[in-house]
Amino acid sequence: MNTPPQTPPPPPSYTLVQELEALEEVLNIARGDLRTLLTCDHPPPEADILIDRERAVIADLEWLVYDARSKIVMRALAAMVI
């Protein structure tokens, strides 16, 4: 008996609120990492590169948080109008 290979289940669908919460959590972690880099007593030799990279990650995350919040507000407004 040949059984067909099972396909994996589809990835879970997250709500915008869950996505926003996850992004904010990651953003807080990134900010903590940057704070650690900026205030450590003995920074690593490549600290300037790490700081620049962390700042870029934070900027990207802030944009994603803004985008998710905008989508939530737009859906709420659309629900009020309809």
mmCIF file as gemmi writes it, N, C-alpha and C atoms, coordinates in Angstrom:
data_model
loop_
_atom_site.group_PDB
_atom_site.id
_atom_site.type_symbol
_atom_site.label_atom_id
_atom_site.label_alt_id
_atom_site.label_comp_id
_atom_site.label_asym_id
_atom_site.label_entity_id
_atom_site.label_seq_id
_atom_site.pdbx_PDB_ins_code
_atom_site.Cartn_x
_atom_site.Cartn_y
_atom_site.Cartn_z
_atom_site.occupancy
_atom_site.B_iso_or_equiv
_atom_site.pdbx_formal_charge
_atom_site.auth_seq_id
_atom_site.auth_asym_id
_atom_site.pdbx_PDB_model_num
ATOM 1 N N . MET Axp A 1 ? 0.829 -1.182 0 1 0 ? 1 A 1
ATOM 2 C CA . MET Axp A 1 ? 0 0 0 1 0 ? 1 A 1
ATOM 3 C C . MET Axp A 1 ? 0.873 1.244 0 1 0 ? 1 A 1
ATOM 4 N N . ASN Axp A 2 ? 0.647 2.006 -0.994 1 0 ? 2 A 1
ATOM 5 C CA . ASN Axp A 2 ? 1.351 3.283 -1.066 1 0 ? 2 A 1
ATOM 6 C C . ASN Axp A 2 ? 0.437 4.377 -0.559 1 0 ? 2 A 1
ATOM 7 N N . THR Axp A 3 ? 0.907 5.049 0.446 1 0 ? 3 A 1
ATOM 8 C CA . THR Axp A 3 ? 0.137 6.183 0.958 1 0 ? 3 A 1
ATOM 9 C C . THR Axp A 3 ? 0.802 7.46 0.464 1 0 ? 3 A 1
ATOM 10 N N . PRO Axp A 4 ? 0.002 8.41 0.028 1 0 ? 4 A 1
ATOM 11 C CA . PRO Axp A 4 ? 0.591 9.663 -0.462 1 0 ? 4 A 1
ATOM 12 C C . PRO Axp A 4 ? 1.277 10.398 0.691 1 0 ? 4 A 1
ATOM 13 N N . PRO Axp A 5 ? 2.326 11.116 0.378 1 0 ? 5 A 1
ATOM 14 C CA . PRO Axp A 5 ? 3 11.869 1.458 1 0 ? 5 A 1
ATOM 15 C C . PRO Axp A 5 ? 2.059 12.923 2.017 1 0 ? 5 A 1
ATOM 16 N N . GLN Axp A 6 ? 2.144 13.079 3.31 1 0 ? 6 A 1
ATOM 17 C CA . GLN Axp A 6 ? 1.277 14.063 3.966 1 0 ? 6 A 1
ATOM 18 C C . GLN Axp A 6 ? 1.864 15.455 3.797 1 0 ? 6 A 1
ATOM 19 N N . THR Axp A 7 ? 0.99 16.374 3.469 1 0 ? 7 A 1
ATOM 20 C CA . THR Axp A 7 ? 1.436 17.759 3.339 1 0 ? 7 A 1
ATOM 21 C C . THR Axp A 7 ? 1.404 18.397 4.723 1 0 ? 7 A 1
ATOM 22 N N . PRO Axp A 8 ? 2.349 19.257 4.996 1 0 ? 8 A 1
ATOM 23 C CA . PRO Axp A 8 ? 2.357 19.907 6.31 1 0 ? 8 A 1
ATOM 24 C C . PRO Axp A 8 ? 1.168 20.845 6.428 1 0 ? 8 A 1
ATOM 25 N N . PRO Axp A 9 ? 0.71 21.07 7.654 1 0 ? 9 A 1
ATOM 26 C CA . PRO Axp A 9 ? -0.419 21.992 7.829 1 0 ? 9 A 1
ATOM 27 C C . PRO Axp A 9 ? 0 23.407 7.47 1 0 ? 9 A 1
ATOM 28 N N . PRO Axp A 10 ? -0.949 24.228 7.077 1 0 ? 10 A 1
ATOM 29 C CA . PRO Axp A 10 ? -0.598 25.612 6.733 1 0 ? 10 A 1
ATOM 30 C C . PRO Axp A 10 ? -0.097 26.346 7.977 1 0 ? 10 A 1
ATOM 31 N N . PRO Axp A 11 ? 0.726 27.351 7.792 1 0 ? 11 A 1
ATOM 32 C CA . PRO Axp A 11 ? 1.212 28.101 8.958 1 0 ? 11 A 1
ATOM 33 C C . PRO Axp A 11 ? 0.048 28.782 9.66 1 0 ? 11 A 1
ATOM 34 N N . PRO Axp A 12 ? 0.172 28.966 10.967 1 0 ? 12 A 1
ATOM 35 C CA . PRO Axp A 12 ? -0.939 29.599 11.686 1 0 ? 12 A 1
ATOM 36 C C . PRO Axp A 12 ? -1.143 31.034 11.22 1 0 ? 12 A 1
ATOM 37 N N . SER Axp A 13 ? -2.376 31.439 11.231 1 0 ? 13 A 1
ATOM 38 C CA . SER Axp A 13 ? -2.704 32.795 10.841 1 0 ? 13 A 1
ATOM 39 C C . SER Axp A 13 ? -2.776 33.647 12.103 1 0 ? 13 A 1
ATOM 40 N N . TYR Axp A 14 ? -1.973 34.684 12.141 1 0 ? 14 A 1
ATOM 41 C CA . TYR Axp A 14 ? -1.944 35.553 13.308 1 0 ? 14 A 1
ATOM 42 C C . TYR Axp A 14 ? -2.792 36.79 13.049 1 0 ? 14 A 1
ATOM 43 N N . THR Axp A 15 ? -3.421 37.282 14.096 1 0 ? 15 A 1
ATOM 44 C CA . THR Axp A 15 ? -4.184 38.509 13.963 1 0 ? 15 A 1
ATOM 45 C C . THR Axp A 15 ? -3.215 39.683 13.968 1 0 ? 15 A 1
ATOM 46 N N . LEU Axp A 16 ? -3.679 40.817 13.534 1 0 ? 16 A 1
ATOM 47 C CA . LEU Axp A 16 ? -2.83 42.009 13.537 1 0 ? 16 A 1
ATOM 48 C C . LEU Axp A 16 ? -2.405 42.392 14.951 1 0 ? 16 A 1
ATOM 49 N N . VAL Axp A 17 ? -3.289 42.185 15.91 1 0 ? 17 A 1
ATOM 50 C CA . VAL Axp A 17 ? -2.95 42.515 17.298 1 0 ? 17 A 1
ATOM 51 C C . VAL Axp A 17 ? -1.826 41.608 17.79 1 0 ? 17 A 1
ATOM 52 N N . GLN Axp A 18 ? -1.905 40.32 17.461 1 0 ? 18 A 1
ATOM 53 C CA . GLN Axp A 18 ? -0.834 39.403 17.849 1 0 ? 18 A 1
ATOM 54 C C . GLN Axp A 18 ? 0.48 39.773 17.163 1 0 ? 18 A 1
ATOM 55 N N . GLU Axp A 19 ? 0.39 40.154 15.901 1 0 ? 19 A 1
ATOM 56 C CA . GLU Axp A 19 ? 1.583 40.568 15.163 1 0 ? 19 A 1
ATOM 57 C C . GLU Axp A 19 ? 2.19 41.816 15.796 1 0 ? 19 A 1
ATOM 58 N N . LEU Axp A 20 ? 1.339 42.773 16.159 1 0 ? 20 A 1
ATOM 59 C CA . LEU Axp A 20 ? 1.807 43.999 16.791 1 0 ? 20 A 1
ATOM 60 C C . LEU Axp A 20 ? 2.479 43.702 18.125 1 0 ? 20 A 1
ATOM 61 N N . GLU Axp A 21 ? 1.872 42.847 18.929 1 0 ? 21 A 1
ATOM 62 C CA . GLU Axp A 21 ? 2.465 42.485 20.219 1 0 ? 21 A 1
ATOM 63 C C . GLU Axp A 21 ? 3.834 41.839 20.038 1 0 ? 21 A 1
ATOM 64 N N . ALA Axp A 22 ? 3.955 40.96 19.053 1 0 ? 22 A 1
ATOM 65 C CA . ALA Axp A 22 ? 5.233 40.292 18.798 1 0 ? 22 A 1
ATOM 66 C C . ALA Axp A 22 ? 6.283 41.305 18.335 1 0 ? 22 A 1
ATOM 67 N N . LEU Axp A 23 ? 5.899 42.21 17.448 1 0 ? 23 A 1
ATOM 68 C CA . LEU Axp A 23 ? 6.835 43.224 16.97 1 0 ? 23 A 1
ATOM 69 C C . LEU Axp A 23 ? 7.298 44.136 18.103 1 0 ? 23 A 1
ATOM 70 N N . GLU Axp A 24 ? 6.367 44.527 18.973 1 0 ? 24 A 1
ATOM 71 C CA . GLU Axp A 24 ? 6.733 45.391 20.096 1 0 ? 24 A 1
ATOM 72 C C . GLU Axp A 24 ? 7.659 44.67 21.066 1 0 ? 24 A 1
ATOM 73 N N . GLU Axp A 25 ? 7.444 43.379 21.252 1 0 ? 25 A 1
ATOM 74 C CA . GLU Axp A 25 ? 8.324 42.603 22.126 1 0 ? 25 A 1
ATOM 75 C C . GLU Axp A 25 ? 9.739 42.535 21.547 1 0 ? 25 A 1
ATOM 76 N N . VAL Axp A 26 ? 9.84 42.27 20.257 1 0 ? 26 A 1
ATOM 77 C CA . VAL Axp A 26 ? 11.15 42.208 19.609 1 0 ? 26 A 1
ATOM 78 C C . VAL Axp A 26 ? 11.808 43.591 19.619 1 0 ? 26 A 1
ATOM 79 N N . LEU Axp A 27 ? 11.021 44.636 19.429 1 0 ? 27 A 1
ATOM 80 C CA . LEU Axp A 27 ? 11.549 46 19.465 1 0 ? 27 A 1
ATOM 81 C C . LEU Axp A 27 ? 12.124 46.318 20.838 1 0 ? 27 A 1
ATOM 82 N N . ASN Axp A 28 ? 11.433 45.931 21.892 1 0 ? 28 A 1
ATOM 83 C CA . ASN Axp A 28 ? 11.94 46.168 23.247 1 0 ? 28 A 1
ATOM 84 C C . ASN Axp A 28 ? 13.246 45.41 23.49 1 0 ? 28 A 1
ATOM 85 N N . ILE Axp A 29 ? 13.34 44.205 22.968 1 0 ? 29 A 1
ATOM 86 C CA . ILE Axp A 29 ? 14.577 43.427 23.107 1 0 ? 29 A 1
ATOM 87 C C . ILE Axp A 29 ? 15.721 44.121 22.364 1 0 ? 29 A 1
ATOM 88 N N . ALA Axp A 30 ? 15.435 44.588 21.149 1 0 ? 30 A 1
ATOM 89 C CA . ALA Axp A 30 ? 16.462 45.276 20.364 1 0 ? 30 A 1
ATOM 90 C C . ALA Axp A 30 ? 16.923 46.551 21.06 1 0 ? 30 A 1
ATOM 91 N N . ARG Axp A 31 ? 15.993 47.285 21.644 1 0 ? 31 A 1
ATOM 92 C CA . ARG Axp A 31 ? 16.365 48.501 22.379 1 0 ? 31 A 1
ATOM 93 C C . ARG Axp A 31 ? 17.224 48.159 23.592 1 0 ? 31 A 1
ATOM 94 N N . GLY Axp A 32 ? 16.896 47.062 24.27 1 0 ? 32 A 1
ATOM 95 C CA . GLY Axp A 32 ? 17.714 46.619 25.401 1 0 ? 32 A 1
ATOM 96 C C . GLY Axp A 32 ? 19.107 46.229 24.967 1 0 ? 32 A 1
ATOM 97 N N . ASP Axp A 33 ? 19.203 45.547 23.835 1 0 ? 33 A 1
ATOM 98 C CA . ASP Axp A 33 ? 20.52 45.179 23.304 1 0 ? 33 A 1
ATOM 99 C C . ASP Axp A 33 ? 21.344 46.415 22.973 1 0 ? 33 A 1
ATOM 100 N N . LEU Axp A 34 ? 20.703 47.407 22.362 1 0 ? 34 A 1
ATOM 101 C CA . LEU Axp A 34 ? 21.411 48.645 22.036 1 0 ? 34 A 1
ATOM 102 C C . LEU Axp A 34 ? 21.858 49.351 23.31 1 0 ? 34 A 1
ATOM 103 N N . ARG Axp A 35 ? 20.983 49.414 24.297 1 0 ? 35 A 1
ATOM 104 C CA . ARG Axp A 35 ? 21.325 50.045 25.565 1 0 ? 35 A 1
ATOM 105 C C . ARG Axp A 35 ? 22.538 49.353 26.188 1 0 ? 35 A 1
ATOM 106 N N . THR Axp A 36 ? 22.561 48.025 26.123 1 0 ? 36 A 1
ATOM 107 C CA . THR Axp A 36 ? 23.695 47.273 26.664 1 0 ? 36 A 1
ATOM 108 C C . THR Axp A 36 ? 24.98 47.615 25.922 1 0 ? 36 A 1
ATOM 109 N N . LEU Axp A 37 ? 24.902 47.68 24.594 1 0 ? 37 A 1
ATOM 110 C CA . LEU Axp A 37 ? 26.09 48.027 23.812 1 0 ? 37 A 1
ATOM 111 C C . LEU Axp A 37 ? 26.595 49.431 24.134 1 0 ? 37 A 1
ATOM 112 N N . LEU Axp A 38 ? 25.672 50.351 24.354 1 0 ? 38 A 1
ATOM 113 C CA . LEU Axp A 38 ? 26.062 51.736 24.589 1 0 ? 38 A 1
ATOM 114 C C . LEU Axp A 38 ? 26.595 51.97 25.996 1 0 ? 38 A 1
ATOM 115 N N . THR Axp A 39 ? 26.22 51.129 26.934 1 0 ? 39 A 1
ATOM 116 C CA . THR Axp A 39 ? 26.593 51.366 28.331 1 0 ? 39 A 1
ATOM 117 C C . THR Axp A 39 ? 27.555 50.334 28.901 1 0 ? 39 A 1
ATOM 118 N N . CYS Axp A 40 ? 28.018 49.388 28.105 1 0 ? 40 A 1
ATOM 119 C CA . CYS Axp A 40 ? 28.895 48.354 28.653 1 0 ? 40 A 1
ATOM 120 C C . CYS Axp A 40 ? 30.274 48.949 28.981 1 0 ? 40 A 1
ATOM 121 N N . ASP Axp A 41 ? 30.889 48.391 30.006 1 0 ? 41 A 1
ATOM 122 C CA . ASP Axp A 41 ? 32.197 48.87 30.442 1 0 ? 41 A 1
ATOM 123 C C . ASP Axp A 41 ? 33.311 48.504 29.474 1 0 ? 41 A 1
ATOM 124 N N . HIS Axp A 42 ? 33.203 47.332 28.886 1 0 ? 42 A 1
ATOM 125 C CA . HIS Axp A 42 ? 34.235 46.842 27.973 1 0 ? 42 A 1
ATOM 126 C C . HIS Axp A 42 ? 33.584 46.43 26.663 1 0 ? 42 A 1
ATOM 127 N N . PRO Axp A 43 ? 33.344 47.386 25.771 1 0 ? 43 A 1
ATOM 128 C CA . PRO Axp A 43 ? 32.668 47.052 24.511 1 0 ? 43 A 1
ATOM 129 C C . PRO Axp A 43 ? 33.545 46.151 23.643 1 0 ? 43 A 1
ATOM 130 N N . PRO Axp A 44 ? 32.91 45.335 22.82 1 0 ? 44 A 1
ATOM 131 C CA . PRO Axp A 44 ? 33.681 44.488 21.907 1 0 ? 44 A 1
ATOM 132 C C . PRO Axp A 44 ? 34.391 45.357 20.87 1 0 ? 44 A 1
ATOM 133 N N . PRO Axp A 45 ? 35.417 44.81 20.234 1 0 ? 45 A 1
ATOM 134 C CA . PRO Axp A 45 ? 36.174 45.602 19.247 1 0 ? 45 A 1
ATOM 135 C C . PRO Axp A 45 ? 35.307 46.138 18.105 1 0 ? 45 A 1
ATOM 136 N N . GLU Axp A 46 ? 34.287 45.411 17.72 1 0 ? 46 A 1
ATOM 137 C CA . GLU Axp A 46 ? 33.431 45.832 16.604 1 0 ? 46 A 1
ATOM 138 C C . GLU Axp A 46 ? 32.153 46.505 17.108 1 0 ? 46 A 1
ATOM 139 N N . ALA Axp A 47 ? 32.232 47.184 18.24 1 0 ? 47 A 1
ATOM 140 C CA . ALA Axp A 47 ? 31.05 47.79 18.859 1 0 ? 47 A 1
ATOM 141 C C . ALA Axp A 47 ? 30.363 48.788 17.934 1 0 ? 47 A 1
ATOM 142 N N . ASP Axp A 48 ? 31.146 49.57 17.209 1 0 ? 48 A 1
ATOM 143 C CA . ASP Axp A 48 ? 30.532 50.566 16.321 1 0 ? 48 A 1
ATOM 144 C C . ASP Axp A 48 ? 29.694 49.91 15.233 1 0 ? 48 A 1
ATOM 145 N N . ILE Axp A 49 ? 30.152 48.784 14.712 1 0 ? 49 A 1
ATOM 146 C CA . ILE Axp A 49 ? 29.388 48.057 13.693 1 0 ? 49 A 1
ATOM 147 C C . ILE Axp A 49 ? 28.119 47.468 14.312 1 0 ? 49 A 1
ATOM 148 N N . LEU Axp A 50 ? 28.257 46.896 15.501 1 0 ? 50 A 1
ATOM 149 C CA . LEU Axp A 50 ? 27.095 46.301 16.181 1 0 ? 50 A 1
ATOM 150 C C . LEU Axp A 50 ? 26.065 47.369 16.532 1 0 ? 50 A 1
ATOM 151 N N . ILE Axp A 51 ? 26.527 48.526 16.956 1 0 ? 51 A 1
ATOM 152 C CA . ILE Axp A 51 ? 25.608 49.614 17.3 1 0 ? 51 A 1
ATOM 153 C C . ILE Axp A 51 ? 24.866 50.092 16.06 1 0 ? 51 A 1
ATOM 154 N N . ASP Axp A 52 ? 25.572 50.262 14.962 1 0 ? 52 A 1
ATOM 155 C CA . ASP Axp A 52 ? 24.923 50.679 13.712 1 0 ? 52 A 1
ATOM 156 C C . ASP Axp A 52 ? 23.892 49.651 13.254 1 0 ? 52 A 1
ATOM 157 N N . ARG Axp A 53 ? 24.25 48.383 13.35 1 0 ? 53 A 1
ATOM 158 C CA . ARG Axp A 53 ? 23.336 47.317 12.939 1 0 ? 53 A 1
ATOM 159 C C . ARG Axp A 53 ? 22.093 47.302 13.829 1 0 ? 53 A 1
ATOM 160 N N . GLU Axp A 54 ? 22.296 47.469 15.138 1 0 ? 54 A 1
ATOM 161 C CA . GLU Axp A 54 ? 21.162 47.46 16.072 1 0 ? 54 A 1
ATOM 162 C C . GLU Axp A 54 ? 20.249 48.654 15.82 1 0 ? 54 A 1
ATOM 163 N N . ARG Axp A 55 ? 20.84 49.801 15.521 1 0 ? 55 A 1
ATOM 164 C CA . ARG Axp A 55 ? 20.021 50.985 15.216 1 0 ? 55 A 1
ATOM 165 C C . ARG Axp A 55 ? 19.207 50.777 13.943 1 0 ? 55 A 1
ATOM 166 N N . ALA Axp A 56 ? 19.784 50.125 12.954 1 0 ? 56 A 1
ATOM 167 C CA . ALA Axp A 56 ? 19.053 49.841 11.715 1 0 ? 56 A 1
ATOM 168 C C . ALA Axp A 56 ? 17.905 48.871 11.98 1 0 ? 56 A 1
ATOM 169 N N . VAL Axp A 57 ? 18.147 47.866 12.806 1 0 ? 57 A 1
ATOM 170 C CA . VAL Axp A 57 ? 17.095 46.901 13.152 1 0 ? 57 A 1
ATOM 171 C C . VAL Axp A 57 ? 15.963 47.614 13.886 1 0 ? 57 A 1
ATOM 172 N N . ILE Axp A 58 ? 16.319 48.483 14.818 1 0 ? 58 A 1
ATOM 173 C CA . ILE Axp A 58 ? 15.304 49.222 15.574 1 0 ? 58 A 1
ATOM 174 C C . ILE Axp A 58 ? 14.485 50.113 14.644 1 0 ? 58 A 1
ATOM 175 N N . ALA Axp A 59 ? 15.131 50.772 13.713 1 0 ? 59 A 1
ATOM 176 C CA . ALA Axp A 59 ? 14.404 51.627 12.758 1 0 ? 59 A 1
ATOM 177 C C . ALA Axp A 59 ? 13.431 50.797 11.926 1 0 ? 59 A 1
ATOM 178 N N . ASP Axp A 60 ? 13.863 49.633 11.475 1 0 ? 60 A 1
ATOM 179 C CA . ASP Axp A 60 ? 12.978 48.758 10.697 1 0 ? 60 A 1
ATOM 180 C C . ASP Axp A 60 ? 11.806 48.28 11.545 1 0 ? 60 A 1
ATOM 181 N N . LEU Axp A 61 ? 12.079 47.891 12.778 1 0 ? 61 A 1
ATOM 182 C CA . LEU Axp A 61 ? 11.014 47.413 13.661 1 0 ? 61 A 1
ATOM 183 C C . LEU Axp A 61 ? 10.024 48.523 13.983 1 0 ? 61 A 1
ATOM 184 N N . GLU Axp A 62 ? 10.526 49.735 14.202 1 0 ? 62 A 1
ATOM 185 C CA . GLU Axp A 62 ? 9.622 50.858 14.475 1 0 ? 62 A 1
ATOM 186 C C . GLU Axp A 62 ? 8.692 51.104 13.289 1 0 ? 62 A 1
ATOM 187 N N . TRP Axp A 63 ? 9.214 50.969 12.077 1 0 ? 63 A 1
ATOM 188 C CA . TRP Axp A 63 ? 8.369 51.137 10.9 1 0 ? 63 A 1
ATOM 189 C C . TRP Axp A 63 ? 7.314 50.033 10.837 1 0 ? 63 A 1
ATOM 190 N N . LEU Axp A 64 ? 7.706 48.786 11.13 1 0 ? 64 A 1
ATOM 191 C CA . LEU Axp A 64 ? 6.759 47.672 11.108 1 0 ? 64 A 1
ATOM 192 C C . LEU Axp A 64 ? 5.681 47.838 12.18 1 0 ? 64 A 1
ATOM 193 N N . VAL Axp A 65 ? 6.061 48.336 13.356 1 0 ? 65 A 1
ATOM 194 C CA . VAL Axp A 65 ? 5.079 48.595 14.419 1 0 ? 65 A 1
ATOM 195 C C . VAL Axp A 65 ? 4.111 49.678 13.959 1 0 ? 65 A 1
ATOM 196 N N . TYR Axp A 66 ? 4.63 50.744 13.376 1 0 ? 66 A 1
ATOM 197 C CA . TYR Axp A 66 ? 3.784 51.821 12.859 1 0 ? 66 A 1
ATOM 198 C C . TYR Axp A 66 ? 2.806 51.289 11.815 1 0 ? 66 A 1
ATOM 199 N N . ASP Axp A 67 ? 3.305 50.443 10.917 1 0 ? 67 A 1
ATOM 200 C CA . ASP Axp A 67 ? 2.467 49.874 9.867 1 0 ? 67 A 1
ATOM 201 C C . ASP Axp A 67 ? 1.36 49 10.457 1 0 ? 67 A 1
ATOM 202 N N . ALA Axp A 68 ? 1.709 48.16 11.426 1 0 ? 68 A 1
ATOM 203 C CA . ALA Axp A 68 ? 0.707 47.283 12.045 1 0 ? 68 A 1
ATOM 204 C C . ALA Axp A 68 ? -0.343 48.106 12.78 1 0 ? 68 A 1
ATOM 205 N N . ARG Axp A 69 ? 0.095 49.142 13.501 1 0 ? 69 A 1
ATOM 206 C CA . ARG Axp A 69 ? -0.868 50.003 14.203 1 0 ? 69 A 1
ATOM 207 C C . ARG Axp A 69 ? -1.792 50.702 13.209 1 0 ? 69 A 1
ATOM 208 N N . SER Axp A 70 ? -1.228 51.151 12.1 1 0 ? 70 A 1
ATOM 209 C CA . SER Axp A 70 ? -2.042 51.824 11.081 1 0 ? 70 A 1
ATOM 210 C C . SER Axp A 70 ? -3.105 50.88 10.521 1 0 ? 70 A 1
ATOM 211 N N . LYS Axp A 71 ? -2.72 49.643 10.269 1 0 ? 71 A 1
ATOM 212 C CA . LYS Axp A 71 ? -3.684 48.67 9.748 1 0 ? 71 A 1
ATOM 213 C C . LYS Axp A 71 ? -4.802 48.412 10.75 1 0 ? 71 A 1
ATOM 214 N N . ILE Axp A 72 ? -4.45 48.307 12.034 1 0 ? 72 A 1
ATOM 215 C CA . ILE Axp A 72 ? -5.465 48.068 13.067 1 0 ? 72 A 1
ATOM 216 C C . ILE Axp A 72 ? -6.435 49.241 13.119 1 0 ? 72 A 1
ATOM 217 N N . VAL Axp A 73 ? -5.911 50.457 13.092 1 0 ? 73 A 1
ATOM 218 C CA . VAL Axp A 73 ? -6.769 51.645 13.15 1 0 ? 73 A 1
ATOM 219 C C . VAL Axp A 73 ? -7.65 51.742 11.911 1 0 ? 73 A 1
ATOM 220 N N . MET Axp A 74 ? -7.085 51.471 10.754 1 0 ? 74 A 1
ATOM 221 C CA . MET Axp A 74 ? -7.868 51.545 9.523 1 0 ? 74 A 1
ATOM 222 C C . MET Axp A 74 ? -9.001 50.518 9.53 1 0 ? 74 A 1
ATOM 223 N N . ARG Axp A 75 ? -8.729 49.323 10.013 1 0 ? 75 A 1
ATOM 224 C CA . ARG Axp A 75 ? -9.798 48.305 10.084 1 0 ? 75 A 1
ATOM 225 C C . ARG Axp A 75 ? -10.868 48.727 11.083 1 0 ? 75 A 1
ATOM 226 N N . ALA Axp A 76 ? -10.458 49.308 12.199 1 0 ? 76 A 1
ATOM 227 C CA . ALA Axp A 76 ? -11.438 49.769 13.188 1 0 ? 76 A 1
ATOM 228 C C . ALA Axp A 76 ? -12.293 50.889 12.607 1 0 ? 76 A 1
ATOM 229 N N . LEU Axp A 77 ? -11.674 51.824 11.901 1 0 ? 77 A 1
ATOM 230 C CA . LEU Axp A 77 ? -12.437 52.896 11.275 1 0 ? 77 A 1
ATOM 231 C C . LEU Axp A 77 ? -13.376 52.365 10.202 1 0 ? 77 A 1
ATOM 232 N N . ALA Axp A 78 ? -12.905 51.417 9.419 1 0 ? 78 A 1
ATOM 233 C CA . ALA Axp A 78 ? -13.751 50.835 8.372 1 0 ? 78 A 1
ATOM 234 C C . ALA Axp A 78 ? -14.948 50.115 8.983 1 0 ? 78 A 1
ATOM 235 N N . ALA Axp A 79 ? -14.734 49.459 10.115 1 0 ? 79 A 1
ATOM 236 C CA . ALA Axp A 79 ? -15.841 48.768 10.778 1 0 ? 79 A 1
ATOM 237 C C . ALA Axp A 79 ? -16.855 49.769 11.333 1 0 ? 79 A 1
ATOM 238 N N . MET Axp A 80 ? -16.393 50.95 11.744 1 0 ? 80 A 1
ATOM 239 C CA . MET Axp A 80 ? -17.301 51.958 12.268 1 0 ? 80 A 1
ATOM 240 C C . MET Axp A 80 ? -18.127 52.585 11.157 1 0 ? 80 A 1
ATOM 241 N N . VAL Axp A 81 ? -17.546 52.704 9.977 1 0 ? 81 A 1
ATOM 242 C CA . VAL Axp A 81 ? -18.227 53.343 8.85 1 0 ? 81 A 1
ATOM 243 C C . VAL Axp A 81 ? -19.275 52.401 8.256 1 0 ? 81 A 1
ATOM 244 N N . ILE Axp A 82 ? -18.933 51.15 8.191 1 0 ? 82 A 1
ATOM 245 C CA . ILE Axp A 82 ? -19.832 50.176 7.547 1 0 ? 82 A 1
ATOM 246 C C . ILE Axp A 82 ? -21.009 49.865 8.411 1 0 ? 82 A 1
